[in-house]
């Protein structure tokens, strides 16, 4: 990693990956996706889609608590089906 002075703002620092840093980041990303694939590999496509929808709703609830209830209702609905209350 290289730290360079920001030419537009002397208070800032620009961080740039070196080739070795880039290679390390690429390895870490590949391992991350391999681990995720192993964890989700036993799930059906429908289960993975449902998990994705639930996690999307959770993320929105964390980031925007005031909109969570409305968003959760929209995310949980399937096309062509009515949402149900839980």
One Martini backbone bead per residue (centre of mass of N, CA, C, O) as a GRO file, in nm:
protein
   86
    1UNK     BB    1   0.099   0.035   0.021
    2UNK     BB    2   0.024   0.370  -0.064
    3UNK     BB    3   0.104   0.703   0.042
    4UNK     BB    4  -0.052   1.004  -0.073
    5UNK     BB    5  -0.073   1.315  -0.142
    6UNK     BB    6  -0.321   1.541  -0.175
    7UNK     BB    7  -0.336   1.788  -0.420
    8UNK     BB    8  -0.633   1.913  -0.319
    9UNK     BB    9  -0.569   1.812  -0.004
   10UNK     BB   10  -0.350   1.833   0.259
   11UNK     BB   11  -0.525   1.653   0.466
   12UNK     BB   12  -0.502   1.428   0.266
   13UNK     BB   13  -0.501   1.075   0.160
   14UNK     BB   14  -0.373   0.855  -0.074
   15UNK     BB   15  -0.460   0.520  -0.141
   16UNK     BB   16  -0.243   0.264  -0.282
   17UNK     BB   17  -0.208  -0.019  -0.441
   18UNK     BB   18  -0.001  -0.253  -0.479
   19UNK     BB   19   0.061  -0.531  -0.646
   20UNK     BB   20   0.069  -0.701  -0.383
   21UNK     BB   21  -0.196  -0.590  -0.265
   22UNK     BB   22  -0.378  -0.677  -0.498
   23UNK     BB   23  -0.321  -0.981  -0.477
   24UNK     BB   24  -0.426  -1.010  -0.187
   25UNK     BB   25  -0.713  -0.905  -0.239
   26UNK     BB   26  -0.789  -1.115  -0.453
   27UNK     BB   27  -0.760  -1.361  -0.264
   28UNK     BB   28  -0.966  -1.273  -0.050
   29UNK     BB   29  -1.209  -1.258  -0.239
   30UNK     BB   30  -1.204  -1.549  -0.336
   31UNK     BB   31  -1.240  -1.678  -0.054
   32UNK     BB   32  -1.505  -1.548   0.013
   33UNK     BB   33  -1.670  -1.676  -0.225
   34UNK     BB   34  -1.611  -1.969  -0.151
   35UNK     BB   35  -1.744  -1.961   0.130
   36UNK     BB   36  -2.024  -1.872   0.036
   37UNK     BB   37  -2.075  -2.114  -0.151
   38UNK     BB   38  -2.055  -2.329   0.072
   39UNK     BB   39  -2.290  -2.220   0.250
   40UNK     BB   40  -2.511  -2.209  -0.006
   41UNK     BB   41  -2.500  -2.493  -0.159
   42UNK     BB   42  -2.756  -2.636   0.007
   43UNK     BB   43  -2.935  -2.440  -0.142
   44UNK     BB   44  -3.181  -2.327  -0.298
   45UNK     BB   45  -3.278  -2.086  -0.501
   46UNK     BB   46  -3.522  -1.998  -0.332
   47UNK     BB   47  -3.366  -1.972  -0.065
   48UNK     BB   48  -3.163  -1.759  -0.163
   49UNK     BB   49  -3.375  -1.547  -0.238
   50UNK     BB   50  -3.501  -1.523   0.041
   51UNK     BB   51  -3.245  -1.440   0.188
   52UNK     BB   52  -3.195  -1.185   0.021
   53UNK     BB   53  -3.458  -1.043   0.104
   54UNK     BB   54  -3.411  -1.045   0.410
   55UNK     BB   55  -3.137  -0.893   0.406
   56UNK     BB   56  -3.242  -0.640   0.271
   57UNK     BB   57  -3.443  -0.565   0.493
   58UNK     BB   58  -3.233  -0.545   0.718
   59UNK     BB   59  -3.055  -0.325   0.596
   60UNK     BB   60  -3.277  -0.112   0.579
   61UNK     BB   61  -3.345  -0.111   0.882
   62UNK     BB   62  -3.065  -0.010   0.968
   63UNK     BB   63  -3.048   0.250   0.778
   64UNK     BB   64  -3.396   0.285   0.779
   65UNK     BB   65  -3.614   0.255   1.023
   66UNK     BB   66  -3.869   0.420   0.913
   67UNK     BB   67  -3.885   0.215   0.639
   68UNK     BB   68  -3.900  -0.092   0.718
   69UNK     BB   69  -4.198  -0.182   0.709
   70UNK     BB   70  -4.255  -0.112   0.414
   71UNK     BB   71  -4.019  -0.270   0.283
   72UNK     BB   72  -4.078  -0.553   0.393
   73UNK     BB   73  -4.346  -0.585   0.240
   74UNK     BB   74  -4.226  -0.564  -0.047
   75UNK     BB   75  -3.997  -0.783  -0.036
   76UNK     BB   76  -4.197  -1.033   0.048
   77UNK     BB   77  -4.315  -1.016  -0.221
   78UNK     BB   78  -4.451  -1.186  -0.485
   79UNK     BB   79  -4.507  -1.227  -0.794
   80UNK     BB   80  -4.861  -1.263  -0.805
   81UNK     BB   81  -4.867  -1.216  -0.494
   82UNK     BB   82  -4.969  -1.186  -0.177
   83UNK     BB   83  -4.909  -1.045   0.104
   84UNK     BB   84  -4.830  -1.139   0.436
   85UNK     BB   85  -4.893  -1.153   0.756
   86UNK     BB   86  -4.693  -1.213   1.070
   0.00000   0.00000   0.00000
